Amino acid sequence: MSKINNSHLPPPSSLLHPPFSFPPLFIRSDSTPQIGTGHIMRCIALAQAWQDRGGKVTFISHCETDTLRQRIMDEGFDFIPIENPYPDPSDLSQTLAHLKSLFPPPSSVLHPPSSILRPPTWLILDGYHFTPDYQKAIRDAGIHLLVIDDMNHLPYYHADILLNQNIHATELKYHCDKDTKLLLGTKYVLLRREFLRYRGFKRHIPEKAKKILVTLGGADPDNVTLKVVKALNLIGDPDLEVKIVVGPSNPHIESLKREILRSPFSVLLLPSVSNMADLMAWADVAISAGGSTLWELCFMDVHSIVITVADNQEEVVRYLGQIGLVYNFGRFREIKDQELAHQIDELIKQFKKRRIMSKLFQNMIDGNGIYRVLERML
């Protein structure tokens, strides 16, 4: 019987009763069909933790997805739109103008009331298009900056804190400011509230996996989900139960519906899912893209076949495949329906392989990542 711990992971005592009032937090991140939704979704995790401690959160964002923008506001966060994202010069000027008008003036920080200490105001920057010049302009304006990165793709980083939650992050050689604090590795994985509910979750591993979760990102511009559905149809197992998450930016809903009509098994197409943790708890096996969802799947002990759908995912997926945490199926352009069907069928039937993968997941991600990041910020 699976057990769910409905209480959140207890944060460090210093964060339960901070000796100060929380300042506002600002998050600069975007979502388009090309970028996807992952950057904003992992920022929501930090935003929730900040909000839980009484701090106000504002997203400054170019978000082309109405559903995602609505989710941000439904969480209780403010939303300021950026019409023309960087490298358009108006982006940086607008962002700085908003920050300077909203964060506490220097005098209130230098001379707070004697009973209240006010920590610095922070901007979280998450997106591959924010260059070193953009980062430097933020720091030069006196704003504390946390940069979230995945692959060390820039020649230099300007940040108070540089966060890379990926498993291979400690092997990367970052060039950054001398006072930059590096938070590297899976001990800093950012998990939203919905996942922290499942701390202590014990997965039942069936002899034959029947419940399959398909999640190929919030946008899936190349319609990789359709390739997966075709592969599942080739297996043709009527015992399967398949749930397909299609993100709010997915433009291929109609083609998926047509293919699902041919499926001999139960299929649910789920647009705009608000609680992925419940779906991952339900699933025996997942077929996933290689983004931040991977760390959620690892935390939830879901045995996964991973398809690389973007260049920035390749190194992480290769690493996880080499150590046996996932099955690395390779790049989406190389998918052959019959080969994918064979691999899915093998994972469904191989109880021992899934049990070994489950043991590897244990203690890899403890759910404390959010609190470790907050401690460094504060």
C-alpha positions as CSV (number, residue, x, y, z in Angstrom):
1,M,0.0,0.0,0.0
2,S,1.4,3.4,-1.0
3,K,1.9,5.9,1.8
4,I,1.6,9.6,1.4
5,N,3.0,12.1,3.8
6,N,0.6,15.1,3.6
7,S,2.8,17.4,5.6
8,H,5.5,19.4,3.9
9,L,9.1,18.7,4.6
10,P,10.0,20.7,7.7
11,P,12.2,23.7,6.7
12,P,15.2,24.6,8.7
13,S,14.3,26.3,12.0
14,S,15.8,29.6,10.9
15,L,13.4,29.8,8.1
16,L,10.3,28.9,10.2
17,H,10.8,31.9,12.4
18,P,13.0,34.4,10.5
19,P,14.1,37.5,12.6
20,F,13.0,39.8,9.8
21,S,10.2,40.6,7.4
22,F,10.5,39.0,4.0
23,P,11.1,41.5,1.2
24,P,9.5,41.1,-2.3
25,L,11.0,38.5,-4.6
26,F,11.1,39.1,-8.4
27,I,11.4,36.4,-11.1
28,R,12.4,37.1,-14.7
29,S,11.6,34.1,-16.9
30,D,9.8,33.5,-20.1
31,S,7.6,30.9,-21.8
32,T,7.1,30.4,-25.6
33,P,6.4,27.3,-27.7
34,Q,10.2,27.2,-28.4
35,I,11.3,27.8,-24.8
36,G,8.6,25.6,-23.2
37,T,7.2,26.0,-19.7
38,G,10.0,24.4,-17.6
39,H,11.8,27.5,-16.6
40,I,8.7,29.2,-15.2
41,M,7.5,26.0,-13.5
42,R,10.7,25.5,-11.5
43,C,10.7,29.2,-10.6
44,I,7.2,28.7,-9.2
45,A,8.7,26.2,-6.7
46,L,10.9,28.9,-5.2
47,A,8.1,31.5,-5.4
48,Q,5.8,29.2,-3.4
49,A,8.5,28.7,-0.7
50,W,9.1,32.5,-0.5
51,Q,5.3,33.1,-0.4
52,D,4.9,30.6,2.4
53,R,7.1,32.8,4.6
54,G,5.1,35.9,4.0
55,G,7.0,37.4,1.1
56,K,5.4,38.9,-2.0
57,V,6.4,37.5,-5.4
58,T,6.2,39.2,-8.8
59,F,6.9,37.5,-12.1
60,I,8.3,39.7,-14.8
61,S,7.7,37.6,-17.9
62,H,7.1,37.3,-21.6
63,C,4.6,34.4,-21.4
64,E,2.7,33.5,-24.5
65,T,0.6,30.8,-22.8
66,D,-2.6,32.1,-21.3
67,T,-3.0,29.0,-19.1
68,L,0.5,29.3,-17.6
69,R,0.0,33.1,-17.0
70,Q,-3.3,32.3,-15.2
71,R,-1.6,29.7,-13.1
72,I,1.0,32.3,-11.9
73,M,-1.8,34.6,-10.9
74,D,-3.9,31.8,-9.3
75,E,-0.9,31.1,-7.1
76,G,-1.2,34.6,-5.7
77,F,1.8,36.0,-7.5
78,D,1.8,39.3,-9.4
79,F,2.5,39.3,-13.1
80,I,4.1,42.1,-15.1
81,P,4.2,41.4,-18.9
82,I,7.3,41.9,-21.1
83,E,6.1,42.4,-24.7
84,N,9.5,42.2,-26.4
85,P,12.0,39.9,-24.6
86,Y,15.7,40.2,-24.6
87,P,17.8,40.7,-26.7
88,D,15.3,43.5,-27.4
89,P,16.8,46.4,-25.4
90,S,13.4,47.4,-24.0
91,D,13.4,44.2,-21.9
92,L,16.3,45.2,-19.7
93,S,15.2,48.8,-19.3
94,Q,11.6,47.7,-18.4
95,T,12.9,45.1,-15.9
96,L,15.2,47.5,-14.2
97,A,12.5,50.2,-14.1
98,H,10.0,47.8,-12.4
99,L,12.6,46.7,-9.9
100,K,13.7,50.2,-9.0
101,S,10.2,51.3,-8.5
102,L,9.1,48.4,-6.4
103,F,12.0,47.3,-4.2
104,P,12.6,49.1,-0.9
105,P,14.6,52.3,-1.2
106,P,18.2,52.2,0.0
107,S,17.4,54.2,3.1
108,S,14.9,51.7,4.4
109,V,17.4,48.9,4.0
110,L,20.3,50.8,5.6
111,H,18.2,52.1,8.5
112,P,15.4,49.5,9.1
113,P,13.2,49.8,12.3
114,S,15.1,48.4,15.2
115,S,12.7,45.5,15.6
116,I,12.9,44.4,12.0
117,L,15.8,43.3,9.9
118,R,15.2,43.4,6.1
119,P,17.3,41.1,3.9
120,P,18.1,42.2,0.4
121,T,15.6,42.1,-2.5
122,W,16.3,39.4,-5.0
123,L,15.7,38.8,-8.7
124,I,15.7,35.2,-10.0
125,L,16.8,35.0,-13.6
126,D,16.0,31.8,-15.5
127,G,16.5,31.6,-19.2
128,Y,19.2,30.8,-21.7
129,H,18.8,34.1,-23.6
130,F,19.9,36.3,-20.7
131,T,23.5,37.2,-21.5
132,P,26.4,38.2,-19.2
133,D,25.6,41.8,-20.1
134,Y,22.0,41.4,-18.9
135,Q,23.2,39.8,-15.7
136,K,25.8,42.5,-15.0
137,A,23.3,45.3,-15.5
138,I,21.1,43.7,-12.8
139,R,24.0,43.4,-10.3
140,D,25.3,46.9,-11.2
141,A,21.9,48.3,-10.2
142,G,22.4,47.0,-6.7
143,I,19.9,44.1,-7.0
144,H,20.8,40.7,-5.6
145,L,20.8,38.2,-8.4
146,L,20.2,34.4,-8.5
147,V,20.8,32.9,-11.9
148,I,19.4,29.4,-12.7
149,D,21.5,27.5,-15.3
150,D,21.6,24.0,-16.8
151,M,24.6,23.7,-19.0
152,N,27.3,26.4,-18.5
153,H,26.6,27.7,-22.0
154,L,27.8,31.3,-21.3
155,P,31.4,32.4,-21.3
156,Y,30.9,34.3,-18.0
157,Y,28.2,34.6,-15.2
158,H,27.5,37.6,-13.1
159,A,25.5,36.6,-10.0
160,D,25.3,36.5,-6.3
161,I,24.2,32.9,-6.5
162,L,24.5,30.6,-9.5
163,L,22.2,27.5,-9.2
164,N,22.5,24.4,-11.4
165,Q,20.3,21.5,-10.0
166,N,21.5,18.9,-12.5
167,I,23.3,15.8,-11.5
168,H,26.4,16.6,-13.5
169,A,26.6,20.2,-12.4
170,T,29.6,19.7,-10.0
171,E,31.7,18.7,-13.0
172,L,31.2,22.0,-14.9
173,K,33.8,24.7,-14.7
174,Y,32.0,28.0,-14.3
175,H,33.6,31.4,-14.9
176,C,31.9,33.9,-12.7
177,D,32.3,36.8,-10.3
178,K,34.7,36.2,-7.4
179,D,31.9,36.6,-4.8
180,T,29.4,34.2,-6.6
181,K,28.2,31.3,-4.5
182,L,27.8,28.1,-6.5
183,L,24.9,25.8,-5.7
184,L,25.5,22.7,-7.8
185,G,23.9,19.3,-7.9
186,T,20.7,17.5,-7.1
187,K,20.8,18.5,-3.4
188,Y,19.4,21.8,-4.7
189,V,16.5,20.4,-6.9
190,L,13.5,22.7,-6.8
191,L,10.3,20.9,-6.1
192,R,6.8,22.5,-5.9
193,R,4.4,22.1,-3.0
194,E,2.5,19.3,-4.8
195,F,5.7,17.1,-4.7
196,L,6.6,17.8,-1.1
197,R,3.3,16.2,-0.1
198,Y,4.8,12.9,-1.3
199,R,7.8,12.9,0.9
200,G,8.1,9.4,2.2
201,F,6.1,8.0,-0.7
202,K,6.6,4.2,-1.1
203,R,6.0,2.9,-4.6
204,H,4.5,-0.4,-5.4
205,I,6.3,-2.1,-8.3
206,P,4.0,-4.5,-10.2
207,E,5.2,-7.5,-12.0
208,K,3.9,-6.0,-15.2
209,A,3.6,-2.2,-15.6
210,K,0.3,-1.2,-16.9
211,K,-0.1,2.5,-16.0
212,I,1.9,4.7,-18.4
213,L,2.4,8.4,-18.1
214,V,3.5,10.4,-21.2
215,T,4.8,13.9,-20.7
216,L,6.9,15.5,-23.4
217,G,7.1,19.1,-22.2
218,G,4.8,22.0,-22.0
219,A,5.1,22.9,-25.7
220,D,6.3,19.9,-27.7
221,P,6.7,21.8,-30.9
222,D,7.9,18.8,-32.8
223,N,4.9,16.6,-31.8
224,V,7.1,13.9,-30.2
225,T,4.0,12.9,-28.2
226,L,2.4,11.6,-31.5
227,K,5.5,9.4,-32.1
228,V,5.0,7.9,-28.6
229,V,1.3,7.2,-29.1
230,K,2.1,5.5,-32.4
231,A,4.6,3.3,-30.6
232,L,2.1,2.4,-27.9
233,N,-0.4,1.5,-30.5
234,L,2.1,-0.9,-32.1
235,I,2.4,-2.7,-28.8
236,G,-1.4,-3.1,-28.9
237,D,-1.8,-4.3,-25.3
238,P,-5.4,-3.8,-24.2
239,D,-4.4,-4.0,-20.5
240,L,-2.5,-0.7,-20.7
241,E,-3.8,2.5,-19.1
242,V,-2.2,5.6,-20.7
243,K,-2.4,9.2,-19.5
244,I,-0.9,11.8,-21.8
245,V,-0.1,15.3,-20.5
246,V,-0.2,18.0,-23.1
247,G,1.1,21.3,-22.0
248,P,-0.7,24.6,-22.5
249,S,1.6,25.5,-25.4
250,N,1.0,22.3,-27.4
251,P,-0.3,23.0,-30.9
252,H,-0.9,19.4,-31.9
253,I,-4.0,18.4,-29.9
254,E,-6.1,17.4,-33.0
255,S,-3.5,15.1,-34.5
256,L,-3.1,13.4,-31.1
257,K,-6.9,12.9,-30.8
258,R,-7.0,11.2,-34.2
259,E,-4.2,8.8,-33.3
260,I,-5.8,8.0,-29.9
261,L,-8.9,6.9,-31.7
262,R,-6.9,3.9,-33.0
263,S,-5.6,2.9,-29.5
264,P,-6.9,-0.5,-28.3
265,F,-6.3,0.6,-24.6
266,S,-7.6,3.2,-22.3
267,V,-6.2,6.7,-23.0
268,L,-6.8,10.0,-21.3
269,L,-5.5,13.2,-22.9
270,L,-4.9,15.7,-20.1
271,P,-4.4,19.4,-21.1
272,S,-3.2,22.0,-18.6
273,V,-2.4,19.6,-15.7
274,S,-2.1,21.4,-12.3
275,N,-0.9,18.6,-10.2
276,M,1.8,16.4,-11.9
277,A,2.7,14.8,-8.6
278,D,-0.6,12.9,-8.4
279,L,-0.1,11.6,-11.9
280,M,3.5,10.5,-11.2
281,A,2.3,8.7,-8.1
282,W,-0.3,6.9,-10.2
283,A,2.1,5.8,-13.0
284,D,4.1,2.6,-13.2
285,V,6.3,3.9,-16.0
286,A,6.8,7.3,-17.7
287,I,7.9,8.4,-21.1
288,S,9.3,11.8,-20.7
289,A,11.4,14.6,-22.2
290,G,14.7,15.4,-20.6
291,G,13.9,18.7,-18.8
292,S,13.3,19.5,-15.1
293,T,10.5,16.9,-15.1
294,L,13.2,14.3,-14.8
295,W,14.0,15.3,-11.2
296,E,10.4,15.2,-10.3
297,L,10.2,11.7,-11.8
298,C,13.3,10.6,-9.8
299,F,11.8,12.1,-6.6
300,M,8.6,10.2,-7.2
301,D,10.5,6.9,-8.1
302,V,9.0,6.6,-11.6
303,H,10.8,4.3,-14.0
304,S,11.3,6.3,-17.2
305,I,12.2,6.2,-20.8
306,V,13.6,9.6,-21.7
307,I,13.6,11.2,-25.1
308,T,15.9,14.2,-25.7
309,V,13.9,17.0,-27.3
310,A,16.4,19.9,-26.9
311,D,20.1,20.3,-27.1
312,N,20.3,21.5,-23.4
313,Q,18.9,18.1,-22.2
314,E,21.4,15.9,-24.0
315,E,24.2,15.8,-21.4
316,V,21.9,15.3,-18.4
317,V,20.0,12.5,-20.1
318,R,23.2,10.8,-21.2
319,Y,24.6,10.9,-17.7
320,L,21.4,9.5,-16.1
321,G,21.3,6.7,-18.7
322,Q,24.9,5.8,-18.0
323,I,24.3,5.3,-14.3
324,G,21.0,3.4,-14.9
325,L,18.5,5.9,-13.5
326,V,16.6,6.2,-16.8
327,Y,16.6,4.5,-20.2
328,N,18.1,7.0,-22.6
329,F,16.3,6.6,-25.9
330,G,18.2,9.3,-27.6
331,R,17.2,12.3,-29.8
332,F,13.6,12.6,-31.0
333,R,14.7,13.0,-34.6
334,E,16.1,9.4,-34.5
335,I,12.9,7.8,-33.2
336,K,11.7,4.8,-35.1
337,D,8.2,3.7,-34.0
338,Q,9.0,0.0,-33.9
339,E,12.2,0.5,-31.8
340,L,10.4,2.7,-29.3
341,A,7.5,0.2,-29.1
342,H,10.0,-2.6,-28.3
343,Q,11.8,-0.6,-25.6
344,I,8.5,0.4,-23.9
345,D,7.3,-3.2,-24.0
346,E,10.6,-4.4,-22.5
347,L,10.4,-1.9,-19.6
348,I,6.7,-2.9,-19.0
349,K,7.6,-6.5,-18.7
350,Q,11.0,-6.4,-16.9
351,F,10.1,-6.3,-13.2
352,K,13.7,-6.8,-12.1
353,K,15.0,-3.9,-14.1
354,R,12.4,-1.6,-12.7
355,R,13.2,-2.8,-9.2
356,I,16.9,-2.0,-9.7
357,M,16.0,1.5,-11.0
358,S,13.9,2.0,-7.9
359,K,16.8,1.3,-5.6
360,L,19.0,3.7,-7.5
361,F,16.4,6.5,-6.9
362,Q,16.5,6.1,-3.1
363,N,18.0,9.1,-1.3
364,M,19.0,10.8,-4.6
365,I,16.6,13.8,-4.1
366,D,15.5,14.5,-0.5
367,G,13.1,17.4,-1.0
368,N,15.3,19.9,0.9
369,G,16.6,21.7,-2.2
370,I,14.2,24.6,-1.8
371,Y,15.2,25.3,1.8
372,R,18.9,25.0,1.0
373,V,18.5,27.7,-1.7
374,L,16.5,29.9,0.6
375,E,19.1,29.7,3.4
376,R,21.8,30.8,1.0
377,M,19.6,33.7,-0.3
378,L,18.8,34.9,3.3
